[in-house]
Amino acid sequence: MKFTIIKDLKQDSLMKPILSSLLFFTLLYLISDIFVKQSSFGIFTQTIHLTLFGDEEQFVDPITQSSFLEFWHGEIFFIMMIVFTLSTIFIRVSNASKSAIVIVNLLMISSIISLISLPLAYFIHVGFIQIYVLTFFVWHILAILSALTSLKGLYYA
């Protein structure tokens, strides 16, 4: 995390390729995360409902509680690492502009709500699935835009 103490990231010839690579891999992760979730867990209300609660008519078993908790545990870790690292880079590259701070706050809030709404949907009420879907897409879109803006800011500012 040396980039948190370097005065001007855009002028540091050593950190620029490292940060660019990190941002590129973050973009790859975010985009692939959408496809992986779509094919395994679901990214829309009906498929998530089917994954969580199953369907007797289609002979689909619900996800077990231990599998759900393991999935959720992994999500907490990956989202935390992506959001905090990306936010740090984005705020530094954008010189802590007001719009960057607003975007980072929305990114963090939507990712936290996404994480909270999923177990609420599983354990409390199925209506939280819609909140999960909305916040899942919001935080992914904001993270992708932040990564792209950071990459652009490293080279074209």
Contacts in CASP RR format, 6 or more apart in sequence:
PFRMAT RR
TARGET T0000
AUTHOR 0000-0000-0000
METHOD contacts of the structure
MODEL  1
MKFTIIKDLKQDSLMKPILSSLLFFTLLYLISDIFVKQSSFGIFTQTIHL
TLFGDEEQFVDPITQSSFLEFWHGEIFFIMMIVFTLSTIFIRVSNASKSA
IVIVNLLMISSIISLISLPLAYFIHVGFIQIYVLTFFVWHILAILSALTS
LKGLYYA
1 88 0 8 1.000
2 15 0 8 1.000
3 9 0 8 1.000
3 15 0 8 1.000
3 18 0 8 1.000
3 19 0 8 1.000
3 88 0 8 1.000
3 89 0 8 1.000
3 92 0 8 1.000
4 88 0 8 1.000
4 92 0 8 1.000
6 12 0 8 1.000
6 15 0 8 1.000
9 15 0 8 1.000
9 16 0 8 1.000
9 19 0 8 1.000
9 92 0 8 1.000
9 93 0 8 1.000
9 154 0 8 1.000
10 16 0 8 1.000
10 93 0 8 1.000
10 153 0 8 1.000
10 154 0 8 1.000
10 155 0 8 1.000
10 157 0 8 1.000
16 154 0 8 1.000
16 155 0 8 1.000
19 89 0 8 1.000
19 150 0 8 1.000
19 154 0 8 1.000
20 151 0 8 1.000
20 154 0 8 1.000
20 155 0 8 1.000
22 85 0 8 1.000
22 89 0 8 1.000
23 86 0 8 1.000
23 89 0 8 1.000
23 147 0 8 1.000
23 150 0 8 1.000
23 151 0 8 1.000
23 154 0 8 1.000
24 151 0 8 1.000
26 82 0 8 1.000
26 85 0 8 1.000
26 86 0 8 1.000
26 143 0 8 1.000
26 147 0 8 1.000
27 144 0 8 1.000
27 147 0 8 1.000
27 148 0 8 1.000
27 151 0 8 1.000
29 78 0 8 1.000
29 82 0 8 1.000
30 82 0 8 1.000
30 140 0 8 1.000
30 143 0 8 1.000
30 144 0 8 1.000
30 147 0 8 1.000
31 144 0 8 1.000
33 78 0 8 1.000
33 140 0 8 1.000
34 43 0 8 1.000
34 140 0 8 1.000
37 43 0 8 1.000
37 136 0 8 1.000
38 47 0 8 1.000
41 47 0 8 1.000
41 48 0 8 1.000
41 51 0 8 1.000
41 71 0 8 1.000
42 48 0 8 1.000
42 51 0 8 1.000
43 133 0 8 1.000
43 136 0 8 1.000
43 137 0 8 1.000
44 133 0 8 1.000
45 129 0 8 1.000
45 130 0 8 1.000
45 133 0 8 1.000
48 121 0 8 1.000
48 129 0 8 1.000
48 132 0 8 1.000
48 133 0 8 1.000
49 126 0 8 1.000
49 129 0 8 1.000
50 58 0 8 1.000
50 60 0 8 1.000
51 62 0 8 1.000
51 63 0 8 1.000
52 62 0 8 1.000
52 63 0 8 1.000
52 68 0 8 1.000
52 121 0 8 1.000
52 122 0 8 1.000
52 126 0 8 1.000
52 129 0 8 1.000
53 62 0 8 1.000
53 126 0 8 1.000
54 60 0 8 1.000
54 61 0 8 1.000
54 62 0 8 1.000
54 63 0 8 1.000
63 71 0 8 1.000
68 119 0 8 1.000
68 122 0 8 1.000
72 115 0 8 1.000
72 118 0 8 1.000
72 119 0 8 1.000
75 115 0 8 1.000
75 118 0 8 1.000
76 115 0 8 1.000
79 111 0 8 1.000
79 114 0 8 1.000
79 115 0 8 1.000
79 139 0 8 1.000
82 143 0 8 1.000
83 107 0 8 1.000
83 108 0 8 1.000
83 111 0 8 1.000
83 139 0 8 1.000
83 143 0 8 1.000
86 107 0 8 1.000
86 143 0 8 1.000
86 146 0 8 1.000
86 147 0 8 1.000
86 150 0 8 1.000
87 104 0 8 1.000
87 107 0 8 1.000
87 108 0 8 1.000
87 146 0 8 1.000
89 150 0 8 1.000
90 100 0 8 1.000
90 103 0 8 1.000
90 104 0 8 1.000
90 146 0 8 1.000
90 147 0 8 1.000
90 149 0 8 1.000
90 150 0 8 1.000
91 100 0 8 1.000
91 101 0 8 1.000
91 104 0 8 1.000
93 149 0 8 1.000
93 150 0 8 1.000
93 153 0 8 1.000
93 154 0 8 1.000
93 157 0 8 1.000
94 100 0 8 1.000
94 149 0 8 1.000
94 150 0 8 1.000
94 153 0 8 1.000
103 142 0 8 1.000
103 145 0 8 1.000
103 146 0 8 1.000
104 146 0 8 1.000
106 138 0 8 1.000
106 142 0 8 1.000
107 139 0 8 1.000
107 142 0 8 1.000
107 143 0 8 1.000
107 146 0 8 1.000
110 135 0 8 1.000
110 138 0 8 1.000
110 139 0 8 1.000
110 142 0 8 1.000
111 135 0 8 1.000
111 139 0 8 1.000
111 143 0 8 1.000
113 131 0 8 1.000
113 135 0 8 1.000
114 132 0 8 1.000
114 135 0 8 1.000
114 136 0 8 1.000
114 138 0 8 1.000
114 139 0 8 1.000
117 128 0 8 1.000
117 129 0 8 1.000
117 131 0 8 1.000
117 132 0 8 1.000
117 135 0 8 1.000
118 128 0 8 1.000
118 132 0 8 1.000
120 128 0 8 1.000
121 127 0 8 1.000
121 128 0 8 1.000
121 129 0 8 1.000
121 131 0 8 1.000
121 132 0 8 1.000
END
